[in-house]
């Protein structure tokens, strides 16, 4: 099964790195996060990857061109435009995607069981399955009555609800819901699919962490060092 990795965003919230390299090339304990994502998919037997390049895509291209090749893995580097949105990047890969495929973002790591995810998708027969995760809690909660604290609770991810954690399984028909380069995958396409009852959520209770900021990078690295 083909795996699409969206790797073209500007990464403005972690600009201390992205002034010189694209966010997927930021290293986590010595290895680019995009390589760690590929390693996870490969551990479940996935061997063909389509990387949607954009901002500073040349850096990603150089990395894979110079890297010692694993002959079992096919990596296709596709320029999808510097300012193209997530949906638009996927739309530009249309000619490569004729069967069910996997998709994720180039800045998030998880220990998700990809086989269980795919079986869930196949069993439920919807056009798209996304992985729902609990966001890592950042703040505790308080309730104030006047100046008195009536409620205090230490931060807990269980208070945060569910969010889109990426790690999708998609039918190629999703491409018909994407208009052009300006389309955000997370807006009209997924909103419309949810209205049509064609969007399912696979709840992942294990590890998940995105890398939006430098603080996130440090958190991910601390987890790697512990494990």
Phi, psi and omega per residue, in radians:
X1 nan 2.394 -3.118
X2 -1.332 2.526 3.130
X3 -2.071 2.185 3.078
X4 -1.787 2.303 3.065
X5 -2.102 2.081 3.101
X6 -1.409 2.013 -2.992
X7 -2.368 0.600 -3.036
X8 -2.042 0.048 -3.070
X9 -1.199 2.878 -3.092
X10 -1.373 -0.476 3.110
X11 1.074 0.742 -3.023
X12 -1.157 -0.403 -3.093
X13 -1.385 -0.124 3.093
X14 -2.276 0.844 -2.995
X15 -1.156 -0.292 3.083
X16 -1.075 -0.379 3.060
X17 -1.824 -0.750 -2.960
X18 -1.346 0.004 2.976
X19 -1.166 -0.459 -3.076
X20 -2.073 -0.460 3.139
X21 -2.383 2.718 3.060
X22 -1.274 2.671 -3.052
X23 -0.961 -0.685 -3.141
X24 -1.093 -0.235 3.141
X25 -1.656 -0.003 3.068
X26 -1.158 2.306 -3.032
X27 -1.464 2.405 3.009
X28 -1.962 1.894 -3.084
X29 0.881 0.852 3.001
X30 1.566 -0.056 -3.106
X31 -2.300 2.325 3.130
X32 -0.933 2.464 -3.087
X33 -1.060 -0.562 3.121
X34 -1.150 -0.581 3.090
X35 -1.204 -0.654 3.106
X36 -1.162 -0.614 3.071
X37 -1.129 -0.811 3.107
X38 -1.050 -0.741 3.127
X39 -1.012 -0.679 -3.129
X40 -1.163 -0.802 3.106
X41 -1.094 -0.715 -3.124
X42 -1.109 -0.587 3.129
X43 -1.128 -0.297 3.072
X44 -1.815 0.220 3.025
X45 1.629 0.088 -3.139
X46 -1.503 2.256 -2.955
X47 -2.222 -0.031 -3.126
X48 -2.168 2.118 -3.018
X49 -2.172 2.392 3.034
X50 -2.027 1.958 -3.099
X51 -1.767 2.043 -3.108
X52 -1.478 1.818 -3.074
X53 -1.525 2.705 3.082
X54 -2.705 -1.865 -3.127
X55 -1.021 2.156 -3.141
X56 0.887 0.656 3.136
X57 -1.057 -0.428 3.138
X58 -1.031 -0.607 -3.134
X59 -1.144 -0.736 3.099
X60 -1.156 -0.737 3.135
X61 -1.051 -0.778 -3.137
X62 -1.113 -0.680 3.136
X63 -1.037 -0.872 -3.082
X64 -1.298 -0.542 3.102
X65 -1.205 -0.561 -3.102
X66 -1.619 -0.250 -3.091
X67 -1.271 2.533 3.054
X68 -1.069 2.201 -3.009
X69 -1.326 2.381 2.900
X70 -1.667 1.923 -3.020
X71 -1.101 -0.272 -3.138
X72 -1.471 -0.240 -3.077
X73 -1.906 2.332 3.031
X74 -1.883 2.153 3.131
X75 -2.098 2.075 3.130
X76 -1.834 2.128 -3.107
X77 -1.790 1.935 -3.011
X78 -2.022 2.124 3.090
X79 -1.310 2.057 -3.124
X80 -1.980 0.264 3.053
X81 1.677 2.460 -3.074
X82 -1.155 -0.705 -3.017
X83 -1.872 0.210 3.140
X84 -1.232 2.484 3.123
X85 -1.475 3.000 -3.019
X86 -1.004 -0.754 3.117
X87 -1.164 -0.720 3.123
X88 -1.080 -0.677 3.116
X89 -1.085 -0.755 3.123
X90 -1.130 -0.732 -3.139
X91 -1.030 -0.630 -3.118
X92 -1.200 -0.233 3.119
X93 -1.694 0.146 -3.010
X94 -0.880 -0.753 -3.055
X95 -1.160 -0.254 3.141
X96 -1.680 -0.162 -2.932
X97 -2.063 1.521 -3.121
X98 -1.829 -0.162 -3.136
X99 -2.295 3.014 3.086
X100 -0.897 2.363 -3.100
X101 -2.422 2.905 3.094
X102 -1.839 2.612 3.131
X103 -2.536 2.477 3.017
X104 -2.635 3.041 3.117
X105 -1.605 2.709 -3.085
X106 -1.526 0.413 -3.097
X107 -2.491 0.390 -3.129
X108 -2.371 2.449 -3.133
X109 -2.095 2.583 -3.134
X110 -2.735 2.780 3.034
X111 -1.769 0.435 -3.089
X112 -0.984 2.440 3.068
X113 -1.430 1.786 -3.035
X114 -1.198 -0.467 3.095
X115 -1.202 -0.761 3.103
X116 -1.131 -0.663 3.105
X117 -1.050 -0.842 -3.125
X118 -1.133 -0.738 3.131
X119 -1.104 -0.640 3.077
X120 -1.087 -0.793 3.133
X121 -1.070 -0.811 -3.100
X122 -1.120 -0.687 -3.103
X123 -1.195 -0.629 -3.043
X124 -1.586 -0.270 2.968
X125 1.000 0.758 3.017
X126 -1.819 2.887 -3.098
X127 -1.204 -0.656 -3.106
X128 -2.396 2.420 2.973
X129 -2.094 2.226 3.029
X130 -1.917 2.753 3.086
X131 -1.621 2.093 3.119
X132 -1.640 2.304 -3.114
X133 -2.306 2.789 2.992
X134 -1.532 2.155 3.136
X135 -1.166 2.474 3.067
X136 -0.988 2.240 -3.087
X137 -1.185 2.402 3.135
X138 -1.918 -0.480 -3.020
X139 -2.379 2.668 2.995
X140 -1.449 3.012 -3.109
X141 -2.119 2.472 3.063
X142 -2.384 2.672 3.029
X143 -2.150 2.248 -3.023
X144 -1.973 2.345 3.024
X145 -2.041 1.790 -3.021
X146 1.217 -1.957 3.063
X147 -1.969 0.012 -3.108
X148 -1.655 2.374 3.075
X149 -1.447 1.979 -3.137
X150 -1.595 -0.322 -3.054
X151 -2.568 2.308 3.046
X152 -2.466 2.319 3.100
X153 -2.515 2.325 3.092
X154 -1.128 2.667 -3.076
X155 -1.033 2.468 3.121
X156 -2.626 2.330 3.135
X157 -1.111 -0.370 -3.127
X158 -1.198 -0.298 3.124
X159 -1.492 -0.128 -2.943
X160 -1.597 -0.138 -3.078
X161 1.313 -2.931 -3.119
X162 -1.870 2.539 3.076
X163 -2.334 2.909 3.081
X164 -1.273 2.045 -3.136
X165 -1.776 0.183 -3.087
X166 1.360 -2.539 -3.134
X167 0.841 1.163 -3.094
X168 -1.602 2.727 2.818
X169 -2.093 2.270 -3.009
X170 -2.348 2.473 2.936
X171 -1.483 2.476 -3.126
X172 -1.035 -0.249 3.093
X173 -1.101 -0.333 3.083
X174 -0.970 -0.531 -3.083
X175 -1.111 -0.427 3.112
X176 -1.256 -0.265 -3.129
X177 -1.657 0.016 -3.126
X178 -1.871 2.139 -3.053
X179 -1.355 -1.019 -3.008
X180 -2.812 -2.909 -3.069
X181 -1.052 -0.416 -3.068
X182 -1.514 -0.004 -3.080
X183 -1.451 2.212 3.000
X184 -1.469 2.204 3.114
X185 -0.960 -0.655 -3.021
X186 -1.375 -0.126 -3.134
X187 -1.748 -1.911 -3.004
X188 -0.928 -0.841 -3.073
X189 -1.015 -0.927 -3.093
X190 -1.273 -0.581 3.083
X191 -1.101 -0.792 -3.129
X192 -1.164 -0.651 3.107
X193 -1.152 -0.642 3.117
X194 -1.142 -0.633 3.106
X195 -1.164 -0.541 -3.136
X196 -1.573 0.123 -3.128
X197 1.044 0.696 3.134
X198 -2.078 0.299 -3.140
X199 -2.205 2.088 3.138
X200 -1.962 2.730 3.111
X201 -2.076 2.209 3.030
X202 -1.701 2.011 -3.074
X203 -1.410 2.069 3.128
X204 -1.845 2.096 -3.090
X205 -1.730 -0.018 -3.095
X206 -1.581 -2.612 -3.057
X207 -1.328 2.406 3.019
X208 -2.751 2.389 3.090
X209 -2.721 2.232 3.034
X210 -1.653 2.874 -3.120
X211 -2.109 1.418 3.121
X212 -1.561 -0.568 -3.031
X213 -2.293 2.985 3.095
X214 -1.079 -0.637 3.098
X215 -1.045 -0.728 3.102
X216 -1.076 -0.714 3.120
X217 -1.031 -0.771 3.141
X218 -1.129 -0.664 3.119
X219 -1.101 -0.814 3.131
X220 -1.066 -0.774 -3.123
X221 -1.119 -0.650 3.113
X222 -1.123 -0.625 3.102
X223 -1.174 -0.729 3.107
X224 -1.077 -0.718 -3.111
X225 -1.179 -0.617 3.125
X226 -1.208 -0.617 -3.059
X227 -1.628 nan nan
